[in-house]
């Protein structure tokens, strides 16, 4: 019996058409849970095309391809066989070849062979027998910039993610807006998936580097608004130094609603209510991170029709020293929404 069959028997297999927007480990964790509890063929992961860091950034420059990092993570997360996924996590993330992630190199080669990132990801699905879909939000190579309150400009997603490590970093100098340096043409397949979805989910993750940029892509905002699918926002467990330092839940929500441009479209916000060990919190505090406070009253003023769902979601991985959403509990929380 496969892992999917075990979880399907335990929780009941759902049959919802799901679209997940986001990036990084937040999107990865959610997809890992969803693929065990929902029909994998009805799950679509939307990958960003603006990553400028590490292997993805170098491949953009060296090979002239879309950054493959987020797409690689999505493909691994959607693998249904736990044994296959375990091997893929190790192999695809290996960086022994010129510090490139092996999975990125495979996608890069396929993009060159089949002349396009969408075709490359489709061939990756066939090669590794992945039922879920991974679709780039745009087929255009995009550069994401951010403007701080001081007027300073952060150029590229990598600088947005790492500017807190610079000597003159000021934690009170918040990001005021993000933008692309050129028009972000949408991938028609991504728009089609969004419009036809039963659930549209913004995963946890870097607010300004991974989540909100999707709403800057032409017609994505309009497609979400016009879709009949339920719109869900998963609040981060912790603040992120450099992007959401000192943020409350209402600050995350306000930023999302600003780029969505309508206040009554968001149906659910899922937040963690599980107690986190004070020892772990002290470690994270040294890294300038703390749990995101949920100021429910202000959130309800921002989005009057919003339902805030509290669940026990936090999971600490001691070997990696990582605090993450539990994939299965998070997926179950999403799929149980009415």
Order of alpha helices (4+ residues) and beta strands (2+ residues): alpha-beta-alpha-beta-alpha-alpha-alpha-alpha-alpha-beta-beta-beta-alpha-beta-alpha-beta-alpha-beta-alpha-beta-alpha-alpha-beta-beta-beta-alpha
